[in-house]
Amino acid sequence: MKLQKSNNPADDAQALIIENNDLDGVYGDGLSIPVIPDIPVTHEFADGIYIRKMTMSEGDLVVGAIHNHLHAWFLMQGRVLISNNGEEIEHIAPCYTVSEPGSKRLIYAVEDSIFVNVHKNPSNTRDIKELEDEIVSMTIEQYNKKNK
């Protein structure tokens, strides 16, 4: 599926974050996945699987990258509002869904929340940068190049 530029609220939020990333508590340049001290991410591995857990506090806002592959995600605790390619849905834990390739989420934590993505990892690598390069794209152009 080829993506085209859209009126995605996640794109607008990302542009605002990039413009203000010199302010305390605002992170990201739109070119790579930032390490955010207040939103810890942990990594676990099973045979052929990469599990990425993000712990969000009430009021946290995250703009996700564009996901390259079909994958599952689980909300283990809390309540989040998610805008995914223009569709807005409230999720209350415990719940899960399957995310389509091309998904780019804007996630707002209404309550303290634990959000878990489960991705394929056929090479069983534990190199997070390598996994991120395989799993996500930072721009529509990068996504389209990877998913010809």
C-alpha positions in Angstrom: 0.0 0.0 0.0 1.5 3.3 -1.1 0.9 6.2 1.3 0.2 9.8 0.2 0.3 13.0 2.3 -2.8 13.4 4.3 -4.5 15.6 6.9 -3.4 13.3 9.7 -3.5 14.9 13.2 -0.4 12.9 14.0 1.5 14.8 11.3 0.3 18.2 12.6 1.3 17.2 16.2 4.7 16.0 15.0 5.4 19.3 13.2 4.5 21.2 16.3 6.8 19.0 18.4 9.7 19.4 15.9 9.2 23.2 16.0 9.3 23.3 19.8 11.8 20.5 20.6 14.1 23.0 22.4 11.5 23.4 25.2 11.7 21.3 28.4 9.6 18.1 28.0 9.3 18.3 24.2 11.4 15.6 22.3 11.9 14.6 18.7 13.2 15.8 15.4 11.1 13.7 13.1 14.1 11.9 11.8 14.6 9.2 14.5 12.8 7.7 17.4 13.8 9.8 20.5 14.6 8.5 23.9 12.2 10.3 26.3 13.2 10.2 29.9 9.6 10.6 31.2 8.2 7.8 28.9 10.3 4.7 29.5 10.5 2.1 26.8 11.6 -1.5 27.6 12.5 -4.2 25.1 11.9 -8.0 25.5 12.6 -10.8 23.1 11.2 -14.3 22.3 12.0 -16.6 19.4 11.1 -14.5 16.3 9.3 -11.8 18.4 10.3 -8.3 19.6 8.1 -6.8 22.4 8.3 -3.1 23.0 6.7 -1.7 26.1 6.0 2.0 26.6 4.9 3.3 30.0 3.0 6.6 29.8 1.8 8.9 32.6 -1.5 10.6 32.5 -1.3 13.6 30.1 1.6 12.2 28.0 1.4 12.6 24.3 3.4 10.6 21.8 3.5 10.8 18.0 4.5 7.3 16.7 6.4 6.6 13.6 4.8 5.0 10.5 4.6 1.2 11.0 5.9 -0.9 8.1 4.2 -4.2 8.9 1.1 -5.7 10.3 1.5 -6.2 14.1 -0.4 -6.4 17.3 -0.5 -4.0 20.2 -1.9 -4.3 23.6 -3.1 -1.8 26.2 -2.3 -3.6 29.4 -3.2 -0.8 31.8 -5.0 2.6 31.7 -6.9 4.5 29.1 -5.6 6.2 25.9 -7.1 8.2 23.0 -5.5 7.3 19.7 -5.7 9.1 16.4 -4.6 6.6 13.8 -4.4 8.1 10.2 -7.3 10.4 11.1 -9.6 7.9 12.9 -9.9 8.6 16.7 -10.6 5.8 19.1 -10.6 5.6 22.9 -9.1 2.3 24.3 -9.6 1.1 27.8 -7.4 -1.6 29.2 -7.2 -4.5 28.9 -7.6 -4.5 25.1 -5.6 -5.2 22.0 -5.9 -4.6 18.3 -4.0 -5.4 15.1 -2.3 -2.5 13.4 -2.2 -2.2 9.6 1.0 -1.3 7.7 1.1 2.5 7.2 -0.4 3.2 10.6 0.9 6.4 12.3 -0.6 6.9 15.8 -1.0 10.0 18.0 -1.4 8.5 21.5 -2.7 10.6 24.4 -2.7 8.9 27.9 -5.9 9.8 29.6 -4.7 7.7 32.6 -1.4 6.2 33.5 -1.0 3.5 30.8 1.1 0.6 29.7 1.2 0.2 25.9 2.9 -2.9 24.3 3.7 -3.5 20.6 4.5 -7.0 19.4 6.5 -7.2 16.2 8.0 -10.0 14.1 11.8 -10.4 14.5 12.7 -13.3 12.1 16.5 -12.7 12.5 16.2 -12.7 16.4 18.3 -9.6 16.5 18.5 -7.6 19.8 19.9 -4.5 18.1 17.2 -1.9 18.8 18.3 0.5 16.0 18.2 -2.4 13.5 14.8 -3.4 14.6 13.5 0.2 14.5 14.9 0.6 10.9 13.0 -2.6 9.9 9.8 -1.9 11.8 9.1 1.8 11.2 9.6 4.6 8.8 9.9 8.2 9.8 8.5 9.7 6.6 5.9 8.8 4.0 8.7 8.7 1.4 10.8 6.3 3.5 7.7 4.1 4.0 6.9 4.0 0.3 10.5 3.1 -0.6 10.6 0.2 2.0 7.1 -1.1 0.9 7.3 -1.0 -2.9 
